[in-house]
């Protein structure tokens, strides 16, 4: 497993790198810059343990100069967040994703776009659709699409994002459950009732679960668009 990203040669960057390596995540494809500082987001929990965020960024002018890994057939690439839409790195990120798709990797897109970015949606919508159209699986939250399309109704959302190719949408809605929409399947999944300590990283953990299930069930690129309800349930 590799993280492709960037951070500074500062203390926060060092803490990040140590954490990755301790968890067996390669940092070989991290761009470490000397000017600027590692970006930080602070999360503040409300009474229901949902987070709001403040972002602190001081990037250098020239960014994302790291080498990129070779991606092979049936490798899995997860990309997204506002990072994949940021003009300074957009071309580099998307060229890599296009190369991965061309090599028949499984592409998973997580928009992860929060309310602070809502006023920029109109100028970024073309990039968002490019990301959607290249993905084999889209894993998004109701908050994401409420920010992007001003609706949380999955039918409305699916009509907006579905293209001529297959679109597989996994739609997470916190305690309300998970909905699956593909060209041939519609299914709702209930979630257990819990008392959360924090919702930070919930979407990331869900993405990791999807990737883990693809691997242990030996699901390949060619299988994605014909998965049975039983396989999706796993």
Buried (B, 14 or more C-beta within 10 A) or exposed (E): EEBBBBBBBBEEBBEBBEEBEEEEEEBEBBBBBEEBBBBEEEEEBEEEEBBEEEEEEEBBEEBBEBEBBEBEEBBBBBBBBBBBBBEEBBEBBBEBBEBBBEBBBBBBBBBBBBEEBEEEBEEBEEBBBBBBBBBBBBBBBBBBBBBBBEEBEBEEBBEEBBEEEBBBBBBBBBEEEBBBBBEEEEEEEEEEEEEEEEBBEBBEEBBEEBBEBBEEEEBEBEBBBEBEEEBBEE
